[in-house]
Each structure stands twice: as structure tokens, then as C-alpha cells.
Amino acid sequence: MILGQNQYGKAENRIVRITREGSTHHIKDLNVSVALTGDMTDVHLSGSNANVLTTDTTKNTVFAFAKEHGIASAEEFGILLARHFVTGQPTIHSARIRIEEYAWERIETPGPKRHSFVREGRETRTAQIRFDGTDWEIVSGLKDLTVLNSTDSEFTGYVKDRYTTLPETRDRVLATQVHARWRHSTHEADWDSSYRQAREHLLAAFADTYSLSLQQTLHRMGSRVLENGPGIEEIRLSLPNRHHFLVDLEPFGLKNDNEVYYAADRPYGLIEATILRDGAEARIPVDMTNL
């Protein structure tokens, strides 16, 4: 038997870092997963742990680094961890750090105290950092960014067969929950600014596009991020179509003039695609759950 690809680490280390600047406090709320690869044949074949850095140690490192280095951004924190694991242990050849970041909004109150927060009901920011001692791969992203256009969307002219029942429409609600990942060409950037700009362009493209299909909208969203983000090589989007169907009110003697909808959560159309800069290589997995 031949040992194939393998990795190990500590998954989902939930860490909250509070920075205190007098009466003003700041929160970084992360979920960090570490996966390491290297000279791990012996531990699999004979049970020897001589080359193993324990998963408990990787957990401790995450918390210690939050204290020693702070958390400037999800990407920067992941870069620090990946570099540490690969350069600090000769038996570790590469590291993958996955991070989710959860946003908190400050509750503004009278007086000088600024230490109260409410969890924002918005998207989750994501980052994945890979380092093998030489090459970096930084993939930023977001998930669960829910958006809706109440008009300026239609769906007509599609293929029909004996099983087609969906009527064509010139005016429909278009709603989706954006899952996006974009890969950077460098491991040095203003990560927070880059994230904000990518998010803004995703939203602007969704709002500005008169949609003939969700595929067209997806392409415009990804293209706009690349057009305005020179350090981004590739973006992949996964857009579930959150269908809104007009409710039949005729049995009640009422006319439904595009006013009352039934929001269906499943089944749903799932539209996915990668948009690349000219000359770029596709590296983000087609199935983004494998990131």
C-alpha cells in the first residue's frame, strides 16, 4: 500500500481578540483552521510520532499569536501562522490556514465608553493562506452575502421540453446568497481595503446589471471585481437562485400585481462560474467546499 496525500492540524479554533485603547475597544472574531503537510510517512505506517507537531500545539500557537502579533486582518494573521509553521519545523513542508471572520458593529452610547457591540447580520469574511516555504497562495472571499433586486430582471427564451412548466417572465425578483472567492497575485496588500473594494464591486455590479439571467449577472459581478482589483487574478462565484414565486391570489378575488411572493428556500437553482484575468491560471477549486 502507498500512502497518498495527507495532512493534519487543529480545526475551528474560535478566537476573539479584544484590543483596548482606553475606553474604546475593538473586536476581531475569527474561526481558524490549521492543516499541515510534510514528513508524515512514519506516523501513518509505524505510529512513530517523532516528526509530529501536535495539533494541540497548533491550537496554542493560534492563541499565542493573537496576543503576540494582534490580528490586523484575517489574511495577515494567516500569513504569520503559515510562515511560522513551515519555517519553524523542518518536518513541515507546507501549511494551509483557513479563516472565517465574523463582524461586530459598535453600539454607540452617550459618554466616553465605547465597548458595546452587536453581531452584524451580514456576510462572513473568509481567507485561505497556503505556503510551502517558497510560494504563497492567498484566497480571500465571503459567504452568505444575501442580495435582492425587486425588478430589472427577466428570464425568457430558454429551452423547453415536455417537462418544462416554468413560465417566461419579463419582470421577476432576483435574489441570491453570494459565495465568492478571489485569488491574489501577491501575499502583500492592504487586505482590509482590498476586501472592502471587492465587496463593494460585487454589490454594485449586482445592483447595476439589468439581468437576463443569473449567469449574466454572475459574470458581470466577477468581471467588475477583476477590472477594479489589479492584484486579483481569479474569482469564483457560487450563486444559489433564491426563487420568489408570485402567489396566486385569484381564489380570493384579489389581483397580484407583482406584490406578494412566496420565497422558496429549496429546491434552488445553483449557478457557479470562474472568471479569470487574461493569462491567469485557474486554481480555485470548482467545488469551493474543497477550499
N, C-alpha and C positions, 0 to 999 in steps of 0.2 A: 504494500500500500504506500502511496505517495501523499505526503502532506501538502495540501494546497494553500491558497491564501488564508491567512489567519490574522486576527487582531484581538486585542483585549484592552480593557480600561474600565473606568467608572462612569456610568451613565447617569444623566439627570441630577447633577449636583445643583441644588437650589440655593442660590446665594443672594442675599440682599446686602448691599454696601451703602451705608449712610455716611455722607460727608457733612461735617458740621462746620459752618462758617458763622460763628457767633450764634445768633438766634435764627439764622437762615440755614436750613438743612436741604440736602439733595439726596435723591434715591436712585440707585441703579439696581434693578431686579432682573437677575439672569437665571437661566437654566443651562448648565454647561455639561457637555458630554465629551469625554476624552477616549480616543481609541489609538492604540499604539501597535506598531508592527516592527519586526526585527528578527533577531536570532532566537527563535522560539521553538525550534525543532525538538530539542531535548525535553522541554517540559511537556510537549504533546506525546512524544514516543516513550520516554522513560520516567516522566514525572519529576525530573530534576528541576528545581526552581532557581538554579544558580544564575540564570540570566533574567529573572523576572523582577521587575519593579512592581511592587504590589499595587493593586487597584486602590487600596486604602491610601497609599502614598499619593496617588494621582489626585484623589479627593482632597487630601490635606494640602496639596500644592495649590489647588484652585483657591481654597480659602485663604491660604497664606499670601498668595499673590494679590488677592483683593486688598489685603492690608498693606503689603509692602509697596505695591505699584499703583493701587487705586484702579478704577475702571473708567478710562477715558471714553472708550466706545467698545462695543461688542467685538469688532474686528481687531482693534489694537490689543485687547485683552487676550483674544485667541492667538494672535501672533506671538505675544510674550510667552504664553504657555507652550505653544508648539516648538518655538526655538529652544526653550528650556529643556523639554523632554528629549529632543533629538540631539542637542549638543551636550547635554549633561550625562547621558548614559551611552556608552559605546555599543551596547547590545540593542539599542532602539534606533531604527533606521528612518522611520517616518512617523509623523503624528497627524491625527485629524481631530480638530476641535470643532464641535458643533455647539452653537449658542442660540438660544431664544431669549429675546429681551421683552419685558412687559412694561408698559408705560404707566406712569403715575402722574396725575395732574395736581398741582398745588391748590389747596383750598385757601383762598385769600381771606384773611380776617383782619379786623381793626387791630392796631397796635403793632409792636415790633416782632411778635412771634410769627415765624414762617416755617412751621414744622408739621403741618397737617396736610394730608394728601388723600385723593380718591383715585381708585384704579380706573383708568380710562377704558371705556368700552370701544376700543379701536383695534387695529390690526396688531399682530405680533411681529416684531422685527426678528430677522434671522441672520445668522452668519455661519459660514463654514470655512475653516482655515486648514489647508494641508501644507506640510513642509517635510521634505526628505533630506534636509541638510544642504541642498543646493537650490532647488526650485520651490517657489511658492505658488499656491493657488488660493485666491481669495474670492469667495462667492457670497455676496450679500443678498438680502431678499426680505420678503414679507409674506405673511399668510393671513387669511381671514379678513381681508380688506373688502367690506361689503359696500357695493355701489349700485345705484339705480338711476336710469333715465326713464321718466314717465311718458316721454314721447320721442320723436325723431328716431324711431326705429321701426323697420318693417321686415317682413320675411315673405318673399314671393318668388315664383319662377323655379321652384325646386322640383326634383324628380318625383314622380308619383307612380305608384303601382297599386295593385289590388288591395294592399294593406294600408294605404295612406288614408288617414282620416283628418289630418290637421288642415284646417282651412288657411288659405293665404290671408295675410293681413298687411295693410298699409300703415297701421298705427298700433304699436304694441309697447308694453312695458318691457324694458330690457334691464335685467338685474343679474348680478353675478357676485361671486366672492373671490376676489383676486388672490391667486397664489403665484408669486413671481420670484425668480432667482436670476441674478445677473453677476457675470464673472468679470473681474477687474484684470487689467493688463499689468498691474503693479501691486506691490504689497506696501506701498507708502502713499497715503492720501489723507485728506480731511474726511474721515469716514462718516461723521455725523452730517456734514454738509452734503456729501455725495448721496447719502440715504435720503435726506430731505428732498433733494432735487429730483432723484429718480421717482420718489413717491408722488411729488407734485406733477411730474410729466405723465405718469400713469393716469392720474386723476384728470388732468387737463385733456389728454387725448380721449379718454372715455367720454368726457362731457362735450368735447368739440366735434366728435365724429358723428355725422348722420349715418346710422348703422343700417346697412342692407343685410348684414349677417354678423353674428358674434365673431366669426373668423376674421372678417374685415376689421372689426373693432380691435380685436386682439393684435392684429398685425400693426395697426396704427399706434397702439399703446407701446408695443415693444420698439417700433421704429423711432418713436419720439424719444424714448429713453436713450437709444444709441446716438441719435442725432445731437442730443444735448449733453451727452456724457462721454467726452473723448477718451476717458480712461476705461470705458466699459466695452468689452469685446463681444459679448454674447448675452442674450437674455432669453429665458424660457418662461412661458406663462401657461398656467392651468386655470381655465375659467369654467366653472360649473354654471350652466344656464339655469338660474333660479326662476322657473316659469311662473308667470302670473296670468291666469286664465280669467276671462270675463265670466261673471256669474250670470246664469240665465234667470232673469227676474220676471219674465213674461208670465209664468204661472201665478204671479201675484199682481198682474196687471200693471207692472212697472217697466219702464224703458231704461235699459242700462246703457247710457251714452258714455262709454269708456270711463266709468266712475267707480264701479265696485268689482274687485278682483278676488279670486281665490289664489293665495300664494302656496304653491305646491313645493314641498321640500324634496320629494323623490317620487318616481324616478326623475332624473335630470339629464339634460344633455351635458356632455363634458368636452370642451373644446381646448386643445392643447397645441402649442407650436413653439419652435425656437426661431429667433431672429438673430442673424449674425452680421457683424461688420464685414465688409468685403475683405476676403483673405483670411478671416478668422477661422479657427478650428472649433467644431462643436465638442464641448467637453462636459457640459451639464447633462446629467443622465436624463433620458427620455422619461423614465418613471422617476419623478422628483422625490418620491418616498425613499429612493436609494441614495439620496444625497448624504 
